[in-house]
């Protein structure tokens, strides 16, 4: 299995402008992400896809591979699809790693790549169970920023050491609804939090970008609903926990503090 990992990175983040180049650790954030990906056992090639020359310059400076893309892409999927179209290499699996995940577990990359290769869905992704100790607020099932995924039956056509399911739906709302408990989340383990790491075949990635935004996707602002609405299979692998990403200045400062404390 030959695996390509693409890391979309843009300069113009609304909540944290210039995010990929933040360097209070002594290294730009995009380098932290790149180095995590390099620890993946299955990543044969790694490429940053960016629309900004400053990011490209930083990636080249630390010895990474980078491809420039159009300024007009609406999503990271569109950005990496542009790169895939022009790369000459043949790949069995293409993995999309967000450029703001400096603590991503390399094993998660390997898992999503394996699920895509072994079960051949349109797209593969990951999820984890919510922490039992967080009932409300940020990081809980009731948090709209934590996307919930409803899972179907467990997949049987995958290695015995892998726990994976077919996705039924994704939502920012608290789903499923506990009717017998007046809608209150009776137990966190009934909910699964989506982790935004995706694996495709080269053909399915390009096909995905051609489908166009779907109705539910536009309502929830969740790109993966495009797959569900088009009656295509989306498989979900289970991991122990989600690692925190960097969306805001506070998120970045928390990462810097952890990195300086543990030398991630």
C-alpha positions in Angstrom: 0.0 0.0 0.0 1.5 3.3 -1.1 0.2 6.3 1.0 0.4 10.0 0.3 -0.3 12.4 3.1 -1.4 15.9 2.2 -1.5 18.8 4.6 -3.6 21.7 3.5 -2.4 25.0 5.1 -3.6 28.5 4.4 -2.4 31.8 5.9 -5.8 33.5 6.2 -7.4 31.9 9.2 -10.2 34.1 10.5 -9.6 33.2 14.2 -5.8 33.0 14.1 -4.3 34.7 11.1 -0.9 33.3 10.0 -1.5 30.2 12.1 0.8 27.8 10.2 3.8 30.2 10.8 3.2 30.8 14.6 6.6 29.9 16.1 6.7 30.5 19.8 8.1 27.0 20.3 11.0 27.9 18.1 9.4 26.0 15.1 6.5 27.0 12.9 3.2 25.2 13.7 3.2 23.6 10.2 6.6 22.0 11.0 5.2 20.4 14.1 2.4 18.9 12.0 4.8 17.7 9.4 7.1 16.1 11.9 4.2 14.2 13.5 3.2 12.9 10.1 6.8 11.7 9.4 6.3 9.4 12.4 3.6 7.5 10.6 4.7 4.0 9.5 2.5 4.1 6.4 3.2 7.6 5.0 5.3 7.2 1.9 5.2 10.8 0.8 4.2 14.0 2.6 3.3 17.3 0.9 2.0 20.6 2.3 -0.6 22.2 0.0 -0.7 26.0 0.5 -1.8 29.2 -1.3 0.8 31.4 0.4 4.5 31.8 -0.5 5.4 32.5 3.1 4.2 29.1 4.1 6.0 27.5 1.2 9.2 29.2 2.2 8.9 28.0 5.8 8.2 24.4 4.7 11.2 24.3 2.3 13.4 25.8 5.1 12.8 22.8 7.3 13.2 20.4 4.5 9.6 19.6 3.7 7.8 19.2 0.4 5.3 21.8 -0.6 3.0 22.5 -3.5 1.4 25.9 -4.3 -2.4 25.9 -5.0 -5.1 28.4 -6.1 -6.3 31.1 -3.7 -9.9 30.3 -4.6 -10.5 27.0 -2.9 -13.3 26.8 -0.4 -12.0 23.8 1.6 -8.9 21.8 2.3 -10.4 19.0 0.2 -10.4 21.2 -2.8 -6.9 22.3 -2.1 -5.4 18.8 -1.8 -7.4 17.6 -4.8 -5.6 20.2 -7.0 -2.3 18.8 -5.8 -3.3 15.2 -6.4 -4.4 15.9 -9.9 -0.9 17.1 -10.9 1.3 14.7 -8.9 2.8 12.0 -11.1 3.0 9.3 -8.4 0.5 6.5 -8.1 -1.0 6.1 -4.6 -3.4 3.6 -3.1 -4.5 5.9 -0.3 -4.5 9.7 0.1 -4.7 11.0 3.7 -5.8 14.6 4.5 -4.2 15.8 7.7 -5.3 19.3 8.9 -2.4 21.8 9.2 -3.4 22.7 12.7 -3.0 19.3 14.4 0.5 19.5 15.9 -0.2 16.7 18.4 -1.9 14.3 16.0 -1.0 10.7 16.8 0.9 9.1 13.9 -1.0 5.9 14.7 -4.2 7.6 13.7 -2.9 8.3 10.3 -1.9 4.6 9.9 -5.4 3.5 11.1 -7.4 5.6 8.7 -5.2 4.6 5.8 -5.6 0.9 6.7 -9.4 1.2 6.9 -9.5 2.9 3.5 -7.3 0.3 2.0 -8.9 -2.8 3.6 -12.6 -1.9 3.3 -12.6 0.4 0.1 -15.3 2.9 1.1 -15.7 6.2 -0.7 -14.0 7.9 2.3 -12.7 6.9 5.7 -12.4 8.9 8.9 -12.0 8.5 12.7 -14.0 9.0 15.9 -13.6 8.5 19.6 -15.9 8.2 22.6 -16.6 11.3 24.7 -15.0 11.6 28.1 -17.3 10.4 30.8 -16.3 13.3 33.1 -17.4 16.2 30.8 -21.2 16.6 30.9 -21.7 20.1 29.6 -19.8 23.0 28.0 -16.6 22.8 25.8 -15.6 19.3 24.9 -18.9 17.7 25.9 -21.5 16.1 23.7 -23.6 19.2 23.9 -20.8 21.4 22.4 -21.7 22.2 18.8 -18.0 22.5 18.0 -17.7 18.8 18.8 -19.2 17.1 15.9 -21.2 13.9 16.7 -21.2 10.9 14.4 -23.9 8.3 14.5 -22.5 4.8 13.7 -24.1 1.8 12.1 -23.1 -1.8 12.5 -19.4 -2.8 13.1 -17.5 -3.6 9.9 -16.4 -7.2 9.5 -14.2 -6.9 6.4 -11.3 -5.3 8.4 -8.4 -6.6 10.4 -9.2 -8.0 13.8 -7.3 -5.3 15.7 -9.4 -2.5 14.1 -12.7 -1.3 15.4 -14.6 0.4 12.5 -18.2 1.2 11.5 -20.2 2.7 8.7 -21.3 6.3 9.4 -25.0 7.0 9.3 -25.0 10.7 10.1 -22.9 13.6 11.4 -24.3 16.6 13.4 -23.4 19.5 15.6 -26.6 18.7 17.6 -26.8 16.3 20.4 -27.6 13.1 18.6 -29.0 10.5 19.3 -31.8 12.0 21.3 -32.6 10.3 24.7 -36.4 10.4 24.5 -36.9 8.5 27.8 -34.7 11.1 29.6 -36.3 14.3 28.2 -33.5 14.7 25.7 -30.8 14.9 28.4 -27.6 13.0 27.6 -28.0 10.1 30.0 -24.5 8.8 29.4 -21.6 10.1 27.4 -20.5 6.7 26.0 -23.6 6.8 23.8 -22.1 9.6 21.8 -19.1 9.5 19.4 -17.0 12.6 18.5 -15.8 12.9 15.0 -12.1 13.5 14.3 -11.4 15.4 11.1 -8.8 13.1 9.6 -9.8 11.7 6.2 -8.5 9.0 3.8 -9.5 8.6 0.2 -8.5 6.8 -3.0 -7.1 9.3 -5.5 -10.3 8.8 -7.6 -12.7 9.3 -4.7 -11.0 12.5 -3.6 -11.4 14.0 -7.0 -14.9 12.7 -7.3 -15.8 14.2 -3.9 -14.8 17.7 -5.0 -17.0 17.3 -8.1 -20.2 16.4 -6.2 -20.9 20.0 -5.1 -22.2 21.2 -1.8 -25.2 19.3 -0.5 -28.3 20.5 1.3 -27.5 19.1 4.8 -23.8 20.1 4.3 -24.8 23.7 3.9 -27.1 23.6 6.9 -24.7 21.9 9.4 -21.5 23.3 7.6 -20.1 19.7 7.7 -18.4 18.7 4.5 -18.6 15.0 5.2 -22.4 15.1 4.9 -21.9 15.4 1.2 -20.9 11.8 1.2 -23.9 10.6 3.2 -26.4 12.6 1.1 -25.0 11.0 -2.1 -25.5 7.5 -0.7 -21.8 6.8 -0.6 -20.1 4.7 2.1 -18.1 6.5 4.8 -16.3 4.3 7.2 -15.2 5.3 10.7 -12.4 3.9 12.8 -12.3 4.2 16.5 -9.4 5.6 18.5 -9.0 6.2 22.2 -9.1 9.9 22.3 -8.9 13.1 20.2 -5.8 15.2 20.4 -6.4 19.0 20.7 -6.1 21.1 17.5 -5.2 24.8 17.2 -8.1 27.0 16.2 -7.8 30.1 18.4 -5.0 32.1 20.1 -5.9 30.4 23.4 -5.5 27.0 21.7 -2.1 27.9 20.4 -0.9 29.2 23.8 -2.1 25.9 25.4 -0.2 23.9 22.8 3.0 26.0 23.4 2.7 25.4 27.2 2.3 21.7 26.7 5.2 21.5 24.2 7.5 23.4 26.5 6.5 21.2 29.4 6.8 17.9 27.6 8.9 18.6 24.5 6.2 17.1 22.3 
